[in-house]
Amino acid sequence: MDVLDLSRWQFGITTVYHFLFVPLTIGLSIIVAGLQTAWYRTKKPEYLRLTRFWGRLFLINFAMGVVTGIVQEFQFGMNWSAYSRFVGDVFGAPLAMEGLLAFFLESTFLGLWIFGWDKLSPKLHLATIWLAAIGTNISAYFILAANSWMQHPVGYRINNGRAELTDIWAVLTNSTTLVTFPHVLFGAFLTAAAFVLGVSAWYLLKKRDTSLFRTSARLALVVGLVSAVGVSFSGHWQAQIMTEQQPMKMAAAEALWEDEKSAGFSLFAVGDVENGRNHINLQIPYGLSLLSTNTLDGEVEGINDIQARYQRLYGPGDYRPVVGLAYWSFRLMIGFGALSALLAAAGLWLTRRGRLPAGRWAYRLAIAGIGLPFLANSLGWIFTEMGRQPWTVFGLMRTAAAVSPSADVTSVAITLVGFTLVYAVLAVIEVRLLLKFIRIGPHEQAEPEAPIPALSY
């Protein structure tokens, strides 16, 4: 491997790992705030017990997300300095806003929430967790605005070989951001719902705190099903924007080689990348045209035609991503998301009218289902970033030109191995901490004025 390949592997591994924590943090922040709101309004002790229980797990995950996210910033300077010089004026603006506004908002009020149980009034204390949750979601928006600029650059000009910001409002209201943000949020809520459901199912399987965790499970099932519907609709809108702005990504996702009207949605394909055709392609008739254009007879561009057009526009080169990776990551993302939705719908039916499933299989499926949204999220981001290749900034900067000219194979290889080993250790710590506090369970009694000891987090 050369420096470019190693740098891409390093950034890919650290980014996918970091994003394991992000959606769970976003989703749990809202769930915990919702549970504390329910306690504030009803004064029912079970809601306070659930707030404290899920709050501990939320804080463990939040802390690990912060630690793993720090590495991302250093990589821009170490491995991607050419990229940083080119986009720094634009890319730095939303990132600075995220750090100075959103992160300080969430971290400050999260600290007040942790230590303010016996020092703040219940109403003011409730406000702290909502402000922390809002800060978490605003943070996601700024990060997505920066990433969306890489997908669809707006509000800039090129001056002396660098992109310079001309309109921050255009960057923050980029059409790509506006469709990506709800898709990521719904995916985060689905992830948190699956986590809450799986842990609740473990308690129900063990017949511990059955009434408490039936409430928790039902909440997770409702949030999960609503979120799955939201993911589907927002994903549909995102596919239309992607077809318009990055047609090669959409064509690769469907292994569509030639322009086609009334295009079918591919379920399974075996292709010949060298010759640009498929040997086998099982399809849902009209599905791709409907997904991409909202019409049954809409035309969708194919890989070969886009490649020819891009060569005329950008010059000689191969503008195709790794088609097999784009195709299967797109399919698996949808598949794992659909399974999560099916699990939520089945769970709501099985727990209707105060019931609980009699068979142990239902609880075991719910526990296993924790991993489904995590897989869907990871595959979605792999598709998003790999499908944009060979561009780092679409239409402006190729990935081969973004790597640091001073980086060498040895240093990148050493840091790649080092980061991977450190992240493996952090994964063990995260899992052990979560399992420890899951087994401890909620407090038997939760007095409103009693603080949550900081060390217990």
C-alpha positions in Angstrom: 0.0 0.0 0.0 1.1 3.6 -0.6 0.6 6.6 1.6 -2.8 7.4 0.0 -4.2 4.0 0.7 -2.9 3.8 4.3 -4.2 7.3 5.0 -7.7 6.4 3.7 -7.7 3.2 5.7 -6.7 5.1 8.8 -9.4 7.8 8.4 -12.0 5.2 7.5 -11.3 3.0 10.6 -11.2 5.9 13.0 -14.3 7.5 11.5 -16.5 4.4 11.4 -15.4 3.6 15.0 -16.2 7.1 16.2 -19.6 7.0 14.6 -20.5 3.9 16.6 -20.9 6.2 19.6 -22.4 9.3 17.9 -25.9 8.0 17.0 -26.4 6.3 20.3 -25.4 9.6 22.1 -27.8 11.6 20.0 -30.7 9.2 20.5 -30.2 8.5 24.2 -30.0 12.2 25.0 -33.6 12.7 23.8 -34.8 9.5 25.4 -33.3 10.5 28.8 -34.7 14.0 28.5 -38.1 12.6 27.6 -38.1 10.2 30.6 -37.1 13.0 33.0 -39.9 15.1 31.5 -42.4 12.3 32.2 -41.1 12.1 35.8 -41.4 15.9 36.2 -45.0 15.9 35.0 -46.3 12.7 36.7 -43.9 12.3 39.7 -44.0 8.6 39.1 -40.9 7.1 40.6 -40.4 4.6 37.8 -39.7 7.4 35.4 -37.0 8.8 37.7 -35.4 5.3 38.0 -35.4 4.9 34.2 -33.9 8.4 33.8 -31.1 7.6 36.1 -30.5 4.2 34.6 -30.4 5.2 31.0 -28.6 8.5 32.0 -25.6 6.5 33.3 -25.3 4.5 30.0 -25.7 7.7 28.0 -22.8 9.4 29.9 -20.5 6.5 29.4 -21.2 6.5 25.7 -20.9 10.3 25.5 -17.5 10.3 27.1 -16.2 7.6 24.7 -17.5 9.5 21.7 -15.6 12.7 22.8 -12.4 10.7 23.2 -12.5 9.0 19.9 -13.6 12.1 18.0 -10.5 14.1 19.0 -8.3 11.9 16.7 -10.3 13.1 13.6 -9.1 16.6 13.9 -5.4 15.6 14.1 -5.7 13.5 11.0 -6.6 16.5 8.9 -3.2 18.0 9.6 -1.1 14.8 9.7 -2.4 12.9 6.7 -4.5 15.3 4.8 -2.7 18.7 5.0 -3.2 19.4 1.2 -6.9 19.0 1.8 -6.8 21.2 4.9 -5.0 24.0 3.0 -7.6 23.8 0.2 -10.8 23.7 2.2 -9.7 25.2 5.6 -11.4 28.5 5.1 -14.7 26.9 4.3 -14.6 23.6 6.3 -13.3 25.3 9.4 -16.3 27.6 9.8 -18.9 25.0 10.7 -16.4 23.0 12.7 -15.5 26.1 14.7 -19.2 26.8 15.3 -19.7 23.2 16.4 -16.9 23.5 18.9 -17.6 27.0 20.3 -21.4 26.8 20.3 -22.8 23.3 20.2 -20.1 21.4 22.1 -19.9 24.0 24.9 -23.7 24.0 25.1 -24.0 20.3 25.5 -20.9 19.8 27.8 -21.8 22.7 30.1 -25.4 21.7 30.7 -24.5 18.1 30.9 -22.2 18.9 33.8 -25.0 20.9 35.4 -27.3 17.9 34.9 -24.9 15.5 36.5 -24.1 17.5 39.6 -27.3 19.5 39.9 -29.8 16.9 41.1 -29.8 18.2 44.7 -28.7 21.7 43.9 -31.2 22.9 41.2 -35.0 23.0 41.2 -36.6 20.1 39.4 -37.8 22.4 36.6 -34.4 24.0 36.1 -32.7 20.6 36.3 -35.0 19.3 33.6 -34.0 22.3 31.4 -30.3 21.3 31.7 -30.8 17.9 30.1 -32.9 19.3 27.3 -30.3 22.0 26.6 -27.6 19.3 26.6 -29.7 17.2 24.2 -30.4 20.2 21.9 -26.6 20.9 21.9 -25.9 17.4 20.9 -28.2 17.6 18.0 -26.9 21.1 16.9 -23.4 19.6 17.0 -24.5 17.0 14.6 -25.9 19.6 12.3 -22.7 21.6 12.0 -20.6 18.4 11.4 -23.1 17.4 8.7 -22.9 20.8 7.2 -19.2 20.5 6.8 -19.4 17.0 5.3 -22.3 18.1 3.0 -20.0 20.8 1.6 -17.6 18.0 0.5 -20.6 16.3 -1.2 -22.0 19.4 -2.8 -19.8 22.6 -2.5 -21.7 25.9 -2.2 -21.0 29.4 -0.9 -17.3 29.5 -2.0 -14.9 30.9 -4.6 -11.5 29.6 -5.7 -8.7 32.1 -5.0 -5.0 31.2 -5.5 -5.8 27.5 -5.5 -7.8 27.6 -2.3 -11.6 27.5 -1.6 -12.6 30.6 0.2 -15.9 31.1 2.0 -18.2 33.7 0.5 -21.6 32.7 2.1 -21.8 30.9 5.4 -25.6 30.8 5.2 -25.4 28.9 1.9 -23.1 26.4 3.6 -25.4 25.9 6.5 -28.5 25.6 4.4 -27.0 23.4 1.7 -29.7 21.2 0.2 -27.5 18.2 1.0 -27.4 19.1 4.6 -31.1 19.7 4.8 -31.9 16.1 3.7 -28.9 14.4 5.4 -29.6 15.9 8.9 -33.1 14.3 9.4 -31.9 11.0 8.0 -29.0 10.9 10.4 -31.2 12.0 13.3 -33.9 9.3 12.6 -31.1 6.8 12.3 -29.7 7.9 15.7 -33.1 7.6 17.3 -33.5 4.1 15.8 -30.1 3.2 17.2 -31.0 4.4 20.7 -34.3 2.6 20.5 -32.7 -0.7 19.6 -30.2 -0.3 22.4 -33.0 0.5 25.0 -35.1 -2.4 23.7 -32.3 -4.9 23.8 -31.3 -4.0 27.3 -34.9 -4.0 28.5 -35.4 -7.4 26.8 -32.5 -8.7 28.8 -34.2 -7.6 32.0 -37.5 -9.1 30.9 -35.8 -12.4 30.0 -34.2 -12.5 33.5 -37.6 -11.4 35.0 -36.0 -8.5 36.8 -38.0 -5.3 37.3 -40.6 -6.6 34.8 -43.0 -3.7 35.1 -40.3 -1.1 34.9 -38.6 -2.5 31.8 -41.9 -3.3 30.0 -42.4 0.5 30.1 -38.9 1.0 28.9 -39.3 -1.6 26.1 -42.7 -0.1 24.9 -41.1 3.4 24.7 -38.2 2.0 22.7 -40.6 0.1 20.3 -42.6 3.3 19.6 -39.5 5.4 19.1 -38.0 2.7 16.9 -41.0 2.3 14.6 -41.5 6.0 14.2 -37.8 6.5 13.6 -37.7 3.7 11.0 -40.5 5.4 9.1 -38.6 8.7 9.3 -35.4 7.0 8.1 -37.3 5.6 5.1 -38.9 8.9 4.0 -35.8 11.0 4.6 -33.7 8.4 2.8 -36.0 8.7 -0.2 -35.5 12.5 -0.3 -31.8 12.0 0.1 -31.7 9.6 -2.8 -33.3 12.2 -5.0 -30.8 14.9 -4.1 -28.0 12.4 -4.6 -29.3 11.5 -8.1 -29.2 15.2 -9.0 -25.9 16.2 -7.4 -23.9 12.9 -7.5 -25.4 10.7 -10.2 -22.4 8.5 -10.4 -22.9 7.5 -6.7 -26.6 6.6 -7.4 -25.7 4.7 -10.5 -23.0 2.7 -8.6 -25.4 2.0 -5.8 -27.7 0.3 -8.3 -25.0 -1.2 -10.7 -26.8 0.7 -13.5 -24.4 0.9 -16.4 -26.5 2.7 -19.1 -29.0 5.5 -19.0 -32.4 3.9 -18.5 -36.0 5.1 -18.3 -38.4 3.2 -16.0 -35.4 1.8 -14.2 -35.8 -1.1 -11.8 -34.5 -1.3 -8.3 -31.8 -4.0 -8.1 -32.2 -6.7 -5.5 -29.2 -8.8 -6.6 -26.7 -8.3 -9.3 -23.5 -10.0 -10.6 -21.6 -7.5 -12.8 -18.6 -7.2 -15.1 -17.0 -4.0 -14.0 -14.3 -4.1 -16.7 -16.8 -4.3 -19.5 -19.5 -2.2 -17.8 -22.4 -4.6 -17.7 -24.4 -7.0 -15.5 -24.6 -10.8 -16.0 -27.4 -11.2 -13.5 -29.7 -8.5 -12.2 -32.9 -9.2 -10.2 -35.0 -6.1 -10.0 -38.2 -4.5 -8.7 -39.7 -3.0 -11.8 -39.8 0.8 -11.9 -38.3 0.9 -8.3 -35.2 3.0 -9.1 -37.0 5.6 -11.2 -39.5 6.0 -8.4 -36.8 6.3 -5.8 -34.7 8.7 -7.8 -37.3 10.8 -9.6 -40.6 10.2 -7.9 -42.0 9.0 -11.3 -42.4 5.5 -12.7 -40.9 6.5 -16.1 -38.1 8.8 -14.9 -34.7 8.5 -16.5 -31.7 7.6 -14.4 -28.2 8.0 -15.7 -25.9 5.0 -16.0 -22.2 4.6 -15.0 -20.9 4.4 -18.5 -22.7 7.5 -19.7 -21.7 9.5 -16.6 -18.1 8.4 -17.0 -18.0 9.7 -20.6 -19.6 13.0 -19.5 -17.2 13.4 -16.6 -14.2 12.8 -18.8 -15.4 15.6 -21.1 -16.0 17.9 -18.1 -13.0 17.1 -15.8 -10.5 15.5 -18.1 -9.1 12.0 -18.5 -9.5 9.6 -15.6 -11.7 7.0 -14.0 -14.5 8.6 -12.2 -16.2 5.4 -11.0 -16.2 4.5 -7.3 -15.7 0.8 -6.3 -19.0 -0.3 -7.7 -19.2 -3.6 -5.8 -18.6 -1.8 -2.5 -21.1 0.9 -3.3 -23.7 -1.6 -4.5 -23.6 -3.9 -1.5 -23.1 -1.3 1.2 -26.3 0.4 -0.1 -28.2 -2.8 0.0 -27.1 -4.0 3.4 -27.8 -0.5 4.9 -31.4 -0.7 3.7 -31.6 -4.4 4.7 -30.4 -3.9 8.3 -32.7 -0.8 8.6 -35.7 -2.7 7.4 -35.0 -5.5 9.9 -34.9 -3.0 12.7 -38.3 -1.6 11.6 -39.7 -5.1 11.4 -38.5 -5.9 14.9 -40.1 -2.8 16.3 -43.4 -3.5 14.6 -43.4 -7.1 15.8 -42.5 -6.0 19.3 -45.4 -3.5 19.5 -47.8 -6.3 18.4 -46.4 -8.8 20.9 -46.6 -6.3 23.8 -50.0 -4.9 23.1 -52.6 -4.4 25.8 -50.2 -5.1 28.7 -48.9 -8.4 27.3 -45.4 -9.8 27.2 -44.1 -12.5 24.9 -44.2 -16.0 26.4 -41.3 -17.4 24.4 -37.7 -16.6 25.2 -37.0 -16.2 21.5 -38.6 -12.8 21.3 -36.3 -11.4 24.0 -33.2 -13.0 22.4 -34.1 -11.5 19.0 -34.5 -8.0 20.7 -31.1 -8.4 22.3 -29.5 -9.5 19.0 -31.3 -6.6 17.3 -29.2 -4.0 19.1 -26.5 -4.4 16.4 -28.8 -3.8 13.4 -28.9 0.0 13.4 -25.2 0.2 14.2 -24.5 -1.9 11.1 -26.9 0.2 9.0 -25.3 3.5 10.2 -21.8 2.3 9.5 -22.6 0.9 6.1 -24.5 4.1 5.2 -21.4 6.3 5.9 -19.2 3.8 4.1 -21.5 4.2 1.1 -21.6 8.0 1.4 -17.9 8.4 1.5 -16.7 5.6 -0.8 -19.5 6.5 -3.3 -18.1 10.0 -3.7 -14.7 8.7 -4.8 -12.4 9.6 -6.6 -13.3 13.0 -5.1 -12.6 14.3 -1.6 -14.5 17.5 -2.5 -16.9 16.6 -5.3 -15.9 18.3 -8.6 -13.1 20.3 -7.0 -10.4 18.1 -5.4 -9.6 14.5 -6.0 -8.6 12.3 -3.1 -5.2 11.6 -4.6 -4.4 15.3 -4.4 -5.6 15.7 -0.8 -3.0 13.6 1.0 -0.1 15.3 2.8 2.9 15.5 0.5 5.3 15.1 3.5 3.6 11.9 4.8 5.5 8.6 4.4 4.4 5.0 4.5 6.2 4.1 7.7 4.7 6.9 9.8 1.2 6.4 8.5 1.4 2.6 9.0 2.7 3.0 12.6 -0.1 5.4 13.5 -2.7 3.2 11.7 -1.7 0.2 13.8 -1.4 2.4 16.9 -4.9 4.0 16.6 -6.4 0.6 15.8 -4.9 -1.0 18.9 -5.9 2.0 21.1 -9.4 1.9 19.7 -9.6 -1.8 20.4 -8.7 -1.2 24.0 -11.3 1.6 24.2 -13.9 -0.8 22.8 -13.2 -3.3 25.6 -13.5 -0.5 28.2 -16.8 0.8 26.7 -18.4 -2.6 26.6 -17.3 -3.6 30.1 -18.5 -0.3 31.6 -21.9 -0.7 29.8 -22.3 -4.3 30.9 -21.3 -3.4 34.4 -23.9 -0.8 34.9 -26.5 -2.7 33.0 -26.1 -5.6 35.4 -26.2 -3.3 38.4 -29.5 -2.0 37.1 -31.6 0.9 38.3 -31.7 2.1 41.9 -34.3 0.3 44.0 -35.6 3.7 45.2 -34.9 7.0 43.6 -35.7 10.0 45.8 -36.2 13.2 43.8 -33.7 15.2 45.9 -31.0 12.5 46.0 -28.0 13.3 43.8 -26.5 10.8 41.3 -22.9 10.2 42.5 -20.5 11.4 39.7 -18.3 8.3 40.2 -21.2 6.0 39.4 -21.1 7.2 35.8 
